[in-house]
Amino acid sequence: MSKRSRRSFIRTLFIVLAEIVITLCVIDVLFPLFVPVSDYPYVQADAQLGIRRIPNQSGRWVYRGGEEVNVHWHTNAQGWISSYDYITARAGVPRIAVVGDSYVEAQNVETSESFPEQLQQYLPCEAEVYRFGMSGASLAQYWAILQEAVKYQPDITVISIVGNDFEQSLGPNAFGLHWYFRPDGMGRFVAVKPMEFEADWLSRLLDHSSLRRYIRGNLMGWIVESYLVTQPRELPDVQPATREEIEAFVPFILAEYQQIAEANDTRLILTLESDRATLYGIDPSPLFYPTVMTMEEARQLVMENAAALGIPIIDLTPVFEADYAATGEQLNFQLDLHWNRRGNQIVGEHLANQLASEICK
């Protein structure tokens, strides 16, 4: 190939690549005009929690084309998904803190339709309900979140326990960005700090791409991405949790919760998710349920150890069973097992009925 031909080839190749890039950029800009696209809340490093949502963001969360989920979310000034900012306690106004994972964060429903905000609306008195929900959190991460929640001086602190909270507590998740515990060999457990979060410029740039947000959010590609993208991180080589380890960990972590609550003069209450897979006759997805024991065994483990410590439990099983018997409808989305709008409403109303006499004195 002559020098002139080589220059011509390079020039043509450059023009073609530039046209491809420009075309993709134009498609990326125009795509949201025709298809609803999810926005994923940005996070930042946090010394207490590992990561935290960046404050004062707003966006949209969509499943597929938006037929089932097409809602808006908002992070408050403290970096939690909530309709309102959190302030210091007001005299004469009781306060409830709700700690949990994606069920408390409730990004799949409108921010005001989450069960903690429904709880506030159903209470027959003026009260504040602050929620501290973090997607992917486990019993171990609740320990860290609880230490922040009590700073707002709640009269009651509710910890929402669901099926996938157990095994994730004893090893790093795919991101490695949450607290977990490991046995110390002497019958106790040692807290392991999350890996340091770093947001590289390429990830931030790609986060603005509507096509990537569509794949990650609408098509739930975050599940695959969490393994393909984050697995190269050098996570500690920890063996999966065993049944025996979980049976020893649950009384340990409940006692830790109780100690934090007592030291901060807040009444600790647990809510316990029902075994909806059995109730509805569906497969228990490992994304939402334990694998080394059944959901009912995990529930009994929590109930027995909470009773031994004197920690009250609000079991959600009766309310879910009653609603299913009356309507025959599931209280979760078809694409995943998170509670849908009605599920959040029923849980919020049930908690209000259970807590009203105690909080509305």
Wavefront OBJ file of the C-alpha trace (Angstrom):
o trace
v 0.000 0.000 0.000
v 1.434 3.361 -1.042
v 1.841 6.226 1.404
v -1.004 8.125 -0.275
v -3.298 5.077 -0.069
v -2.400 4.585 3.583
v -3.273 8.205 4.378
v -6.544 7.859 2.502
v -7.404 4.665 4.411
v -6.619 6.252 7.785
v -8.658 9.359 6.909
v -11.614 7.219 5.783
v -11.381 5.059 8.917
v -11.332 8.149 11.128
v -14.375 9.596 9.357
v -16.295 6.320 9.695
v -15.460 6.029 13.419
v -16.428 9.661 13.977
v -19.744 9.084 12.196
v -20.423 6.013 14.346
v -19.675 7.938 17.546
v -21.828 10.897 16.462
v -24.669 8.565 15.450
v -24.547 6.761 18.813
v -24.520 10.079 20.660
v -27.527 11.306 18.684
v -29.375 8.027 19.373
v -28.432 8.276 23.059
v -29.834 11.821 23.252
v -33.044 11.040 21.335
v -33.732 7.632 22.935
v -35.342 9.010 26.150
v -37.740 11.090 24.040
v -39.435 7.900 22.853
v -38.755 5.384 25.657
v -38.892 6.016 29.443
v -35.398 5.447 30.864
v -34.310 4.730 34.443
v -32.070 7.049 36.427
v -29.773 5.347 38.912
v -29.006 7.372 42.072
v -25.332 8.297 42.284
v -23.419 7.288 45.410
v -20.366 8.604 47.217
v -17.940 7.237 49.791
v -19.093 7.423 53.405
v -16.966 6.731 56.481
v -19.847 5.258 58.512
v -21.799 3.328 55.880
v -19.255 2.580 53.143
v -21.390 4.349 50.542
v -24.266 6.821 50.659
v -26.601 8.247 48.034
v -25.513 11.720 46.964
v -27.969 14.203 48.536
v -30.687 16.111 46.688
v -30.988 13.954 43.589
v -34.212 13.223 41.751
v -34.913 10.735 39.020
v -37.128 8.103 37.497
v -37.174 4.337 37.937
v -38.654 2.198 35.174
v -39.017 -1.537 34.586
v -38.901 -2.427 30.903
v -41.338 -0.163 29.077
v -42.886 1.191 32.251
v -46.044 -0.940 32.224
v -45.462 -2.194 35.784
v -43.026 0.313 37.283
v -42.616 3.914 36.150
v -42.066 6.027 39.261
v -40.021 8.931 40.581
v -37.511 8.928 43.420
v -35.780 11.649 45.430
v -32.873 11.729 47.872
v -33.059 14.187 50.737
v -30.352 16.465 52.106
v -28.986 13.556 54.163
v -28.649 11.205 51.173
v -31.611 8.907 51.909
v -34.495 8.292 49.525
v -37.272 10.236 51.231
v -39.838 12.945 50.530
v -38.426 15.170 53.259
v -35.180 16.168 54.962
v -34.278 14.892 58.426
v -34.003 17.455 61.212
v -33.227 17.422 64.910
v -35.989 16.146 67.167
v -38.894 18.517 67.857
v -40.381 18.696 71.347
v -43.703 16.926 71.573
v -43.449 15.272 68.137
v -42.744 11.529 68.386
v -40.365 10.003 65.875
v -39.926 6.538 64.358
v -36.804 5.423 62.476
v -37.123 2.555 59.994
v -33.918 0.700 59.046
v -33.688 -1.796 56.210
v -32.656 -2.639 52.677
v -34.340 -2.058 49.305
v -37.738 -2.821 50.852
v -37.315 0.296 53.026
v -35.636 2.306 50.281
v -38.626 1.306 48.106
v -37.278 2.700 44.869
v -39.867 0.695 42.884
v -42.778 2.860 44.076
v -43.266 6.607 44.274
v -41.211 8.025 47.139
v -44.348 8.996 49.060
v -45.825 5.488 48.595
v -43.106 3.623 50.515
v -44.326 1.787 53.591
v -42.438 4.075 56.049
v -44.124 7.152 54.571
v -47.427 5.272 54.481
v -46.867 4.491 58.159
v -46.550 8.205 58.892
v -49.734 8.971 56.949
v -51.778 6.263 58.714
v -50.747 7.188 62.263
v -53.647 8.965 64.035
v -51.330 11.643 65.460
v -48.606 13.974 64.286
v -45.400 11.950 64.110
v -42.262 11.783 62.014
v -41.101 8.590 60.310
v -37.547 8.686 59.010
v -36.422 5.830 56.808
v -32.882 4.591 56.376
v -33.048 2.134 53.485
v -30.064 0.915 51.500
v -30.375 -1.503 48.591
v -28.389 -4.694 49.144
v -28.021 -4.113 52.888
v -27.992 -7.104 55.229
v -28.221 -7.682 58.982
v -24.578 -6.606 59.148
v -25.132 -3.352 57.253
v -28.187 -2.611 59.408
v -25.765 -2.533 62.348
v -23.940 0.375 60.684
v -27.133 2.110 59.520
v -28.660 1.814 63.009
v -25.754 3.793 64.447
v -26.679 6.668 62.140
v -30.449 6.363 62.621
v -30.240 6.752 66.410
v -28.527 10.130 65.983
v -31.956 11.521 65.082
v -33.281 10.519 68.521
v -36.179 8.285 67.466
v -38.605 7.131 70.136
v -38.986 3.817 68.288
v -36.575 2.196 65.866
v -37.931 -0.463 63.529
v -35.562 -2.832 61.736
v -37.134 -4.548 58.725
v -35.793 -8.102 58.275
v -36.293 -9.902 54.956
v -35.197 -13.170 53.392
v -31.846 -12.250 51.867
v -30.452 -10.553 54.989
v -28.720 -13.603 56.432
v -25.978 -15.059 54.234
v -24.934 -11.630 52.927
v -24.086 -10.639 56.503
v -21.127 -13.028 56.673
v -19.270 -12.094 53.505
v -18.772 -9.191 51.064
v -21.464 -8.740 48.445
v -20.532 -8.420 44.767
v -19.673 -4.753 45.257
v -17.760 -5.226 48.510
v -19.116 -1.857 49.681
v -21.133 -2.920 52.758
v -20.118 -4.038 56.237
v -20.015 -7.741 57.009
v -18.927 -9.921 59.948
v -16.599 -12.894 60.245
v -16.327 -15.456 63.098
v -13.400 -14.753 65.427
v -12.963 -18.413 66.383
v -14.074 -17.767 69.967
v -17.813 -17.767 69.512
v -18.131 -14.116 68.548
v -17.951 -12.111 65.335
v -15.707 -9.317 64.090
v -16.975 -6.458 61.919
v -15.171 -6.022 58.578
v -15.174 -2.554 57.025
v -16.374 -2.044 53.453
v -13.879 -1.545 50.674
v -13.174 2.070 49.809
v -15.518 3.344 47.124
v -13.965 5.031 44.108
v -16.036 6.487 41.263
v -13.809 6.537 38.166
v -14.455 9.073 35.403
v -15.489 6.427 32.852
v -18.213 5.036 35.101
v -19.515 8.543 35.795
v -19.535 9.273 32.048
v -21.356 6.043 31.225
v -23.893 6.747 33.982
v -25.160 9.616 31.821
v -25.767 7.346 28.824
v -29.487 6.729 28.330
v -28.793 3.423 26.551
v -26.726 2.150 29.464
v -29.314 3.365 31.986
v -32.022 1.585 30.006
v -30.086 -1.698 30.065
v -29.048 -1.284 33.696
v -32.390 -0.123 35.066
v -35.260 -0.985 32.712
v -33.871 -4.407 31.778
v -32.435 -5.012 35.298
v -28.946 -5.346 33.855
v -27.525 -4.160 37.189
v -27.761 -7.755 38.392
v -25.376 -8.977 35.678
v -23.282 -5.816 35.818
v -22.638 -6.259 39.535
v -20.747 -9.434 38.712
v -19.164 -8.581 35.351
v -17.999 -5.099 36.333
v -17.250 -5.382 40.038
v -15.814 -8.895 40.247
v -12.361 -7.660 39.124
v -12.232 -5.801 42.457
v -10.003 -7.779 44.795
v -12.662 -8.920 47.239
v -11.547 -10.948 50.259
v -11.599 -14.697 49.673
v -14.383 -15.627 52.087
v -16.221 -18.925 52.011
v -20.036 -18.808 51.795
v -21.784 -18.691 55.140
v -22.845 -22.010 56.624
v -26.079 -22.762 58.425
v -24.181 -23.118 61.707
v -22.558 -19.702 61.277
v -25.907 -18.038 60.609
v -27.462 -19.750 63.630
v -24.661 -18.314 65.776
v -24.679 -14.894 64.106
v -28.367 -14.048 64.489
v -28.384 -13.926 68.336
v -25.095 -12.018 68.237
v -26.317 -9.280 65.869
v -29.700 -8.939 67.596
v -27.867 -8.354 70.869
v -25.735 -5.720 69.125
v -28.881 -3.947 67.899
v -30.336 -4.051 71.388
v -27.196 -2.613 72.936
v -27.152 0.314 70.474
v -30.867 0.967 71.025
v -30.600 0.936 74.820
v -27.556 3.215 74.764
v -29.548 5.747 72.708
v -32.871 5.473 74.566
v -34.902 4.178 71.620
v -37.311 1.241 71.729
v -36.197 -1.463 69.289
v -38.821 -3.378 67.292
v -38.254 -5.870 64.470
v -40.556 -6.498 61.530
v -40.322 -9.912 59.914
v -41.089 -10.607 56.269
v -43.552 -13.396 55.480
v -42.631 -16.468 53.453
v -44.382 -15.237 50.319
v -42.796 -17.876 48.088
v -44.660 -20.575 50.003
v -47.806 -18.463 50.351
v -47.982 -17.724 46.619
v -46.555 -21.038 45.414
v -43.597 -19.490 43.558
v -39.919 -20.405 43.385
v -37.834 -18.904 46.219
v -35.301 -16.842 44.247
v -31.815 -16.816 45.854
v -31.811 -13.052 45.252
v -34.546 -12.738 47.882
v -34.345 -15.873 50.047
v -31.719 -17.765 52.061
v -30.150 -20.849 50.484
v -28.695 -22.721 53.475
v -32.059 -22.872 55.261
v -35.682 -22.329 54.365
v -37.331 -18.959 54.805
v -39.495 -20.352 57.579
v -36.419 -21.688 59.385
v -34.782 -18.266 59.100
v -37.937 -16.638 60.445
v -38.070 -19.011 63.415
v -34.398 -18.329 64.115
v -35.085 -14.605 64.379
v -38.276 -15.019 66.416
v -36.718 -17.390 68.964
v -33.637 -15.242 69.541
v -35.598 -11.988 69.618
v -37.926 -13.508 72.237
v -34.923 -14.569 74.320
v -33.631 -10.984 74.276
v -37.040 -9.430 74.890
v -37.117 -7.692 71.492
v -40.693 -7.380 70.162
v -41.471 -8.541 66.622
v -44.216 -7.489 64.239
v -44.726 -10.528 62.016
v -46.115 -9.562 58.601
v -47.320 -13.087 57.805
v -50.920 -12.695 59.081
v -51.563 -9.520 57.091
v -50.139 -11.009 53.889
v -52.106 -14.234 54.345
v -55.350 -12.350 55.013
v -54.950 -10.145 51.946
v -54.111 -13.080 49.680
v -57.102 -15.058 50.972
v -59.381 -12.083 50.294
v -58.032 -10.973 46.898
v -55.939 -13.816 45.453
v -53.430 -11.176 44.342
v -49.722 -11.104 45.116
v -48.349 -8.036 46.887
v -45.145 -7.946 44.843
v -44.128 -7.076 41.309
v -44.137 -9.725 38.622
v -40.517 -8.990 37.698
v -39.187 -9.307 41.243
v -40.379 -9.921 44.792
v -40.220 -6.362 46.123
v -43.517 -5.189 47.540
v -45.656 -3.343 45.028
v -47.676 -0.211 45.734
v -50.444 -2.106 47.510
v -47.916 -4.190 49.460
v -46.270 -1.022 50.783
v -49.668 0.432 51.660
v -50.766 -2.665 53.583
v -47.483 -2.893 55.497
v -47.571 0.828 56.341
v -51.165 0.629 57.563
v -50.471 -2.523 59.588
v -47.464 -0.961 61.305
v -49.493 2.161 62.087
v -52.155 0.019 63.747
v -49.524 -1.835 65.740
v -47.575 1.258 66.849
v -50.326 3.857 67.276
v -51.012 3.176 70.958
v -47.332 3.393 71.758
v -46.309 6.392 69.654
v -49.514 8.484 69.923
v -49.680 8.947 73.671
l 1 2 3 4 5 6 7 8 9 10 11 12 13 14 15 16 17 18 19 20 21 22 23 24 25 26 27 28 29 30 31 32 33 34 35 36 37 38 39 40 41 42 43 44 45 46 47 48 49 50 51 52 53 54 55 56 57 58 59 60 61 62 63 64 65 66 67 68 69 70 71 72 73 74 75 76 77 78 79 80 81 82 83 84 85 86 87 88 89 90 91 92 93 94 95 96 97 98 99 100 101 102 103 104 105 106 107 108 109 110 111 112 113 114 115 116 117 118 119 120 121 122 123 124 125 126 127 128 129 130 131 132 133 134 135 136 137 138 139 140 141 142 143 144 145 146 147 148 149 150 151 152 153 154 155 156 157 158 159 160 161 162 163 164 165 166 167 168 169 170 171 172 173 174 175 176 177 178 179 180 181 182 183 184 185 186 187 188 189 190 191 192 193 194 195 196 197 198 199 200 201 202 203 204 205 206 207 208 209 210 211 212 213 214 215 216 217 218 219 220 221 222 223 224 225 226 227 228 229 230 231 232 233 234 235 236 237 238 239 240 241 242 243 244 245 246 247 248 249 250 251 252 253 254 255 256 257 258 259 260 261 262 263 264 265 266 267 268 269 270 271 272 273 274 275 276 277 278 279 280 281 282 283 284 285 286 287 288 289 290 291 292 293 294 295 296 297 298 299 300 301 302 303 304 305 306 307 308 309 310 311 312 313 314 315 316 317 318 319 320 321 322 323 324 325 326 327 328 329 330 331 332 333 334 335 336 337 338 339 340 341 342 343 344 345 346 347 348 349 350 351 352 353 354 355 356 357 358 359 360 361
